[in-house]
Amino acid sequence: MKKVEAIYGRSHTGDVADAMSSVVKYEKWLTDRNPARLQALHDYSRDDVDFTRELHHWLET
C-alpha cells in the first residue's frame, strides 16, 4: 500500500510511518501502556483506513 500511496500522493505523518514501526510501537505499548503511544497507533490505523477508502473511491470512478 505504501508504494500506491506514493503514486497517489499521500504519505503518513507522525510517530508511526510504516507497518514495522507500528509493530515496534505496539510492543512498546504492551510494556509501558503509554496513552500517547496508543494514540499514535490509532492515528496510523485511521490514516490507513482513510487511504483505503479514498483509493477504493478513486479506483471506482
C-alpha positions as CSV (number, residue, x, y, z in Angstrom):
1,M,0.0,0.0,0.0
2,K,2.8,2.4,0.7
3,K,4.0,2.3,-2.9
4,V,0.5,3.1,-4.1
5,E,0.2,5.9,-1.6
6,A,3.3,7.5,-3.1
7,I,1.8,7.3,-6.5
8,Y,-1.5,8.6,-5.2
9,G,0.3,11.5,-3.5
10,R,-0.2,10.5,0.2
11,S,2.2,9.8,3.0
12,H,2.0,9.1,6.7
13,T,3.0,11.7,9.1
14,G,3.6,11.3,12.8
15,D,5.4,8.8,15.0
16,V,4.3,5.7,13.1
17,A,5.1,5.8,9.4
18,D,5.0,2.1,8.3
19,A,3.9,-1.3,9.4
20,M,7.1,-2.4,11.0
21,S,7.2,0.8,13.2
22,S,3.6,0.1,14.2
23,V,4.6,-3.4,15.4
24,V,7.5,-1.9,17.4
25,K,5.3,0.8,18.8
26,Y,2.7,-1.7,19.8
27,E,5.3,-3.9,21.5
28,K,6.5,-0.9,23.5
29,W,2.9,0.0,24.4
30,L,2.4,-3.5,25.8
31,T,5.1,-2.9,28.3
32,D,4.5,0.8,29.2
33,R,0.8,1.4,28.4
34,N,1.7,4.9,27.4
35,P,-1.5,6.6,26.2
36,A,0.4,8.7,23.7
37,R,1.9,5.6,22.1
38,L,-1.5,4.1,21.8
39,Q,-2.9,7.3,20.2
40,A,-0.1,7.2,17.6
41,L,-1.1,3.7,16.7
42,H,-4.7,4.7,16.5
43,D,-3.8,7.7,14.2
44,Y,-1.7,5.4,12.0
45,S,-4.5,2.9,11.7
46,R,-7.1,5.5,11.0
47,D,-4.9,7.0,8.3
48,D,-4.6,3.6,6.6
49,V,-8.4,3.1,6.7
50,D,-8.9,6.6,5.2
51,F,-6.4,5.9,2.5
52,T,-8.0,2.6,1.6
53,R,-11.4,4.3,1.4
54,E,-10.1,7.1,-0.8
55,L,-8.2,4.6,-3.0
56,H,-11.4,2.5,-3.4
57,H,-13.4,5.6,-4.4
58,W,-10.6,6.7,-6.8
59,L,-10.5,3.2,-8.5
60,E,-14.3,3.1,-8.8
61,T,-14.5,6.5,-10.5
